[in-house]
Amino acid sequence: QVQLVESGGGLVQPGGSLRLSCTASGFTFSSYGMSWYRQAPGKERELVAFISSDSSTYYAESVKGRFTISRDNAKDTMTLQMNGLKPEDAAVYYCRVAALDAWGQGTLVTVSS
């Protein structure tokens, strides 16, 4: 079955960096677009970044220039490099394959001094 496992979350100070990973299994990873979403307490889940099967990318305006999405089809892994983190970036970050209606369990990112 489809499985998405996120890792890399944690506590970071404002201005710091984190690298999130999503490891996929149960489907042909290279054939699907992949997304990162996030959900902060009391807020709706929102799209952060998307990478297509041919590695075209899209970013939410709020993260453009600070976050970088990438994928390694040989390792069935997608990453989100997050630089210049702000308190408003704090959230649970989720990996998603929309075409398969699949979500990971999420990884918590806390941005605080």
C-alpha positions in Angstrom: 0.0 0.0 0.0 1.0 3.6 -0.4 3.1 4.9 2.4 4.6 8.3 3.0 6.9 8.9 6.0 8.1 12.4 6.9 11.2 13.1 9.0 13.4 16.0 9.9 11.1 18.2 11.9 12.3 19.8 15.2 12.9 23.0 17.1 14.8 25.8 15.4 15.4 29.4 16.2 14.1 32.2 13.9 16.4 32.5 10.9 17.5 28.9 11.2 17.2 26.0 8.7 15.7 22.6 8.6 15.5 19.9 6.0 12.4 17.7 5.8 12.3 14.4 4.0 9.5 12.3 2.7 10.2 8.7 1.9 7.7 7.0 -0.3 6.8 3.4 -0.9 4.0 1.3 -2.5 3.8 3.2 -5.8 6.0 4.3 -8.7 7.4 7.4 -7.1 8.9 8.9 -10.2 5.5 9.0 -12.0 3.8 11.3 -9.5 3.8 14.9 -8.5 4.5 15.4 -4.8 3.5 18.1 -2.4 4.4 19.5 1.0 1.5 20.9 3.0 1.5 22.4 6.5 -1.1 23.1 9.2 -0.6 25.4 12.1 -2.8 25.2 15.2 -6.2 26.7 14.5 -5.5 27.2 10.8 -6.4 25.3 7.7 -3.9 23.0 6.0 -2.2 24.9 3.2 0.0 24.0 0.3 3.6 25.0 0.7 5.3 23.6 -2.3 4.8 21.2 -5.2 7.1 19.3 -7.5 5.9 17.5 -10.6 7.1 14.2 -12.0 9.4 16.1 -14.3 10.7 18.3 -11.4 8.8 21.5 -12.2 8.2 23.4 -9.0 5.6 25.7 -7.4 5.9 27.6 -4.1 3.4 29.4 -2.0 4.2 33.1 -1.9 4.9 33.0 1.8 7.9 30.6 1.3 9.2 31.6 -2.1 12.9 32.3 -2.0 13.3 30.6 1.4 12.2 27.0 0.8 13.4 24.6 -1.9 11.6 21.4 -2.8 13.4 18.6 -4.6 13.1 14.9 -5.3 15.4 12.0 -5.7 13.6 9.4 -7.8 16.4 6.8 -7.2 15.7 6.9 -3.5 11.9 7.5 -3.7 12.5 10.6 -1.5 11.3 14.2 -1.6 12.9 16.9 0.5 12.0 20.4 1.6 15.0 22.6 2.5 13.7 25.4 4.7 16.0 28.4 5.3 15.3 31.7 7.0 12.6 30.2 9.1 10.1 32.5 10.8 7.8 31.9 13.7 4.9 31.8 11.3 6.4 28.8 9.6 5.8 26.7 12.7 3.3 23.9 11.8 3.0 20.2 11.2 4.3 19.5 7.7 2.8 16.8 5.6 3.8 15.0 2.5 1.1 14.4 -0.1 0.5 12.5 -3.3 -2.7 14.1 -4.5 -3.3 11.7 -7.4 -3.3 8.8 -4.9 -5.1 10.8 -2.2 -2.3 9.9 0.2 -0.9 11.8 3.1 2.0 11.2 5.5 1.6 11.3 9.2 3.3 14.7 9.5 6.4 16.1 11.2 6.4 19.0 13.6 8.4 22.1 13.0 8.7 24.6 15.8 10.3 28.0 15.3 11.0 29.7 18.5 13.8 31.5 20.4 
